[in-house]
Amino acid sequence: MRTVERLVVIVLFEGVDLLDVTGPPEVFALVRRETDDATGYRVLLAAETLDPLTTSTGVRIMPDITFSDAVTQTIDTVLVPGSVTIDRNRRIRAVVDRDVVAQVKALAARSRRITSVCVGAHLLAAAGLLDGKRATTHWSTAPQLAADHPAVRVDPDPIFIREGNVWTGAGISACLDLALALVAEDFGESTALRVARQLVMYLKRPSGQSQFSVPLEPVSTTRRIEEIRHYINENLRQPISVADLAEAAHLGERQLSRVFRAELGMTPAAYLESARVELARHQLESTDDTLDRIASACGFGTIDTLIRAFRRTLNTSPTEYRRRFQTVAHL
């Protein structure tokens, strides 16, 4: 049975992230090679004009088609990449250009399916395409997405989320996982798995898989919270209770919890667990230590506690995480 060629239109603009643009077409191009009868995909890069554009890396790319011509096409999938900037406080911020948002909205009206890669979700949200929907983006800009668009149910953990005909993907290499999921929907799981093998990827990660990033970067402007975070990092291997943290911060437990929620969006206990998971993550990647030894070294105490924390934080087990991401050389 021969399938119809699917047109994918990728939105371009100045400063767009290069991998967001080039990653998915690599996946789509392999479908034709891995499938005998399927026509596969045709990818067109669309921009305001046909003039060359400079990506975030400085590499220049040429559009194939203008936005005005793209909306006259029968579009299967619109793919919206993103772009970021760094503000004066060294925080990562998604770039949202009103003109690009208008073009995204017009293209979405002409397509069967709309997808965003990484911080491209901010453009979909600005176009009103995520209102009332659950969506993901790169974890570093998830708070911005939630603050700017309260009608969107932002979930920064999964590598991609599907809500009807709208798909949102997480950051950086997760664009490949999203593209593979689209291939699986269009051409079946077996085709997606063959493409994944050609890409030397771990087959196909499910949408519920975590981005495997615990956001522990300094986001608080309160010196006292920064001091307590430093205290946590210095004492992760020791038993620490919320009472211990409150005492170290010279605050009551309830007051400490209120400050943590206001500054970091989580409870002190949740932050402590996330910090321990992050430490355990690095141990699993870089050592051959047993789970018992890692649990002890990271302050979990028991293997069962380590496993439960991994399930809550990363939606996977320590053993599975090590199998996928361990980089230590085996002699």
C-alpha positions in Angstrom: 0.0 0.0 0.0 1.5 3.3 -1.1 1.1 6.3 1.2 0.8 9.9 0.3 3.9 12.1 0.7 3.5 14.3 3.8 4.5 17.9 3.6 6.3 19.2 6.7 6.8 23.0 6.9 9.4 24.2 9.3 9.2 27.8 10.5 12.3 29.9 10.1 13.3 33.3 11.6 16.5 35.1 12.6 18.3 33.5 15.5 16.4 30.2 15.3 18.1 27.3 17.1 19.9 25.3 14.4 19.4 21.8 15.9 15.6 22.4 16.2 15.6 23.0 12.4 17.9 20.3 11.2 17.3 17.5 13.7 13.7 16.5 12.7 14.5 16.4 8.9 17.3 13.9 9.6 14.7 11.6 11.1 12.1 12.2 8.3 14.7 11.6 5.6 15.4 8.1 6.9 11.8 7.1 6.5 12.0 6.9 2.7 15.2 4.7 3.0 13.8 2.4 5.6 10.3 1.9 4.1 9.8 0.1 0.7 6.5 1.6 -0.3 6.0 4.7 1.7 6.6 8.0 -0.1 7.7 9.5 3.2 8.0 13.2 3.9 8.8 16.4 2.0 10.3 19.1 4.1 10.2 22.8 3.3 11.8 25.6 5.3 9.5 28.6 5.3 10.4 32.2 6.2 9.2 35.7 5.6 11.4 36.1 2.5 13.8 33.8 0.6 16.8 35.7 1.9 19.4 33.7 4.0 18.8 33.6 7.7 21.4 33.4 10.5 20.8 30.7 13.2 21.7 30.9 16.8 25.0 29.2 16.0 26.0 31.7 13.3 25.3 29.1 10.5 23.3 30.6 7.7 20.4 28.7 6.1 18.3 29.3 3.0 14.5 29.1 3.1 12.7 27.0 0.5 9.4 28.9 0.5 7.9 32.1 1.8 5.1 32.1 4.5 2.7 33.6 2.0 3.3 30.7 -0.4 3.4 28.1 2.3 -0.2 28.8 3.4 -1.4 27.9 -0.1 0.0 24.4 0.3 -1.7 21.2 1.7 0.4 21.0 4.8 0.5 17.8 6.9 2.7 19.1 9.8 3.9 22.5 10.8 7.0 22.3 13.0 7.9 25.4 15.0 11.4 25.7 16.5 12.5 28.2 19.0 15.2 30.7 20.0 16.5 32.0 23.3 18.3 35.0 24.7 20.1 35.7 27.9 18.8 38.6 30.0 20.9 40.9 32.2 20.5 38.5 35.2 21.9 35.6 33.1 18.6 34.0 32.8 17.5 32.1 29.7 14.4 33.6 28.1 12.5 32.4 25.1 12.2 34.8 22.2 8.7 35.5 21.0 8.3 37.7 17.9 4.8 38.9 17.1 5.2 38.6 13.4 6.4 35.0 13.6 3.5 34.2 16.0 1.0 35.6 13.4 2.6 33.4 10.7 2.5 30.3 13.0 -1.2 30.9 13.6 -1.9 31.2 9.9 0.1 28.0 9.0 -1.5 26.1 11.8 -4.9 26.8 10.3 -3.8 25.1 7.1 -2.2 22.0 8.6 -3.3 18.6 9.9 -0.9 18.7 12.8 1.1 21.4 14.6 4.3 20.7 16.6 6.8 22.7 18.5 10.4 21.9 19.3 12.1 23.1 22.5 11.1 26.7 23.2 9.0 26.9 20.1 6.2 26.1 22.5 6.3 29.7 23.5 5.3 30.7 19.9 2.4 28.2 19.9 1.2 29.5 23.2 1.4 33.1 22.0 -0.7 32.1 19.0 -3.3 30.7 21.4 -2.8 27.1 20.2 -2.0 25.7 23.6 -4.8 27.3 25.6 -6.4 24.6 27.8 -3.8 22.1 26.8 -1.0 20.4 28.6 2.4 21.2 27.0 6.1 20.9 27.6 9.2 22.9 26.6 12.8 23.1 27.7 12.9 23.0 31.5 14.9 26.2 31.7 12.0 28.3 30.2 9.1 26.3 31.6 8.5 28.9 34.4 8.4 31.7 31.8 5.9 29.7 29.7 3.7 29.1 32.8 3.9 32.8 33.9 3.2 34.2 30.4 0.4 31.8 29.6 -1.6 30.8 32.6 -4.2 29.1 30.3 -1.5 26.5 29.4 -0.9 23.5 31.7 2.9 23.5 31.6 4.6 20.2 32.4 8.4 20.6 32.1 9.2 16.9 32.8 8.2 14.8 29.7 10.3 14.8 26.5 7.2 15.4 24.5 3.4 15.7 24.9 0.6 15.1 22.5 -2.8 16.9 23.0 -5.0 16.1 20.0 -3.3 17.4 16.9 -0.9 19.5 18.9 2.5 18.1 19.9 5.1 19.9 22.1 8.7 18.7 22.6 11.3 19.3 25.2 14.8 20.7 24.6 17.8 20.0 22.5 18.1 16.3 21.4 14.4 15.6 22.4 13.5 17.0 18.9 14.7 13.6 17.6 12.4 11.7 20.0 9.5 13.9 19.0 10.2 13.3 15.3 10.4 9.6 15.9 7.0 9.7 17.6 5.5 11.5 14.6 7.0 8.8 12.3 5.5 6.1 14.5 2.1 7.7 14.2 2.4 8.1 10.5 4.2 4.9 9.4 4.0 2.6 12.4 6.2 1.6 15.3 8.4 -0.8 13.3 9.4 2.0 10.9 10.2 4.3 13.8 12.4 1.7 15.4 14.3 1.1 12.2 14.9 4.8 11.8 16.0 5.0 15.5 18.6 2.3 14.9 20.0 4.1 11.9 20.4 7.2 14.1 22.1 5.0 16.8 19.5 6.2 19.3 18.1 4.3 22.2 15.2 3.0 20.0 12.4 5.4 20.9 11.9 7.0 24.3 8.2 7.2 25.4 6.6 10.6 25.9 6.5 10.1 29.6 10.3 9.9 29.8 11.8 12.7 31.8 14.1 15.3 30.3 16.6 13.9 32.9 17.4 17.4 34.1 16.9 18.4 37.7 16.7 22.3 37.6 19.1 23.2 40.3 20.5 26.3 38.8 20.5 29.4 41.0 17.0 30.9 40.5 16.4 32.5 43.8 17.0 36.1 44.6 16.9 35.5 48.3 20.3 35.3 50.0 18.9 33.1 52.8 17.6 30.5 50.3 20.9 30.5 48.5 22.7 29.9 51.8 20.4 27.0 52.6 20.8 25.5 49.1 24.6 25.7 49.7 24.0 24.0 53.1 22.0 21.2 51.4 24.7 20.6 48.7 27.4 20.5 51.3 25.5 17.9 53.4 23.7 15.7 50.9 25.4 12.6 52.1 24.2 13.2 55.7 20.7 12.6 57.1 18.9 16.0 56.8 15.4 16.8 58.0 13.2 19.8 57.3 13.8 20.7 60.9 17.5 20.7 60.3 17.1 23.0 57.3 14.8 25.4 59.3 17.4 25.5 62.1 20.2 26.2 59.6 18.1 29.0 58.0 17.0 30.4 61.4 13.4 30.1 60.3 10.4 28.1 61.5 9.5 25.0 59.4 6.3 26.6 58.1 8.1 29.8 57.2 10.9 27.9 55.5 8.3 26.0 53.4 6.5 29.2 52.4 9.8 30.8 51.3 10.9 27.7 49.3 7.6 27.5 47.5 7.7 31.2 46.7 11.3 31.2 45.5 11.8 27.8 44.0 8.3 26.5 43.4 8.8 23.4 45.6 8.9 22.3 49.2 12.3 22.0 51.1 11.9 18.2 51.1 11.2 18.0 47.4 14.3 20.2 46.7 16.4 18.0 48.9 15.3 14.9 47.1 15.9 16.5 43.7 19.4 17.4 44.7 20.1 13.9 45.9 18.7 12.5 42.6 21.0 14.8 40.7 24.0 13.5 42.6 23.0 9.9 42.2 22.5 10.6 38.5 26.1 11.6 38.1 27.2 8.5 40.1 25.2 6.2 37.8 26.7 7.9 34.7 30.3 7.9 35.8 31.0 5.0 38.1 30.3 1.3 38.5 29.4 1.7 42.1 26.5 -0.6 43.4 23.1 0.9 43.9 23.6 0.2 47.6 26.8 2.3 47.7 25.2 5.1 45.6 22.1 5.2 47.9 24.3 5.6 50.9 26.7 8.1 49.3 23.8 10.3 48.2 21.9 10.3 51.5 19.1 8.0 50.5 20.0 5.4 53.0 18.4 2.4 51.2 18.1 1.2 47.7 14.3 1.3 47.9 14.4 5.0 48.8 16.7 5.7 45.9 14.4 3.8 43.5 11.3 5.6 44.7 13.0 9.0 44.4 14.1 8.2 40.8 10.6 7.2 39.9 9.1 10.4 41.3 11.7 12.7 39.8 12.8 11.1 36.5 10.0 8.6 35.8 12.5 5.8 35.5 14.6 3.4 37.7 18.3 3.8 38.6 19.1 0.6 36.7 17.4 1.7 33.6 19.0 5.2 33.8 22.5 3.7 34.1 21.8 1.3 31.2 21.0 4.2 28.9 23.4 6.9 30.1 26.5 5.3 31.7 29.7 6.7 30.2 32.3 5.0 32.4 34.7 2.7 30.4 34.3 -1.0 31.2 37.6 -3.0 31.1 
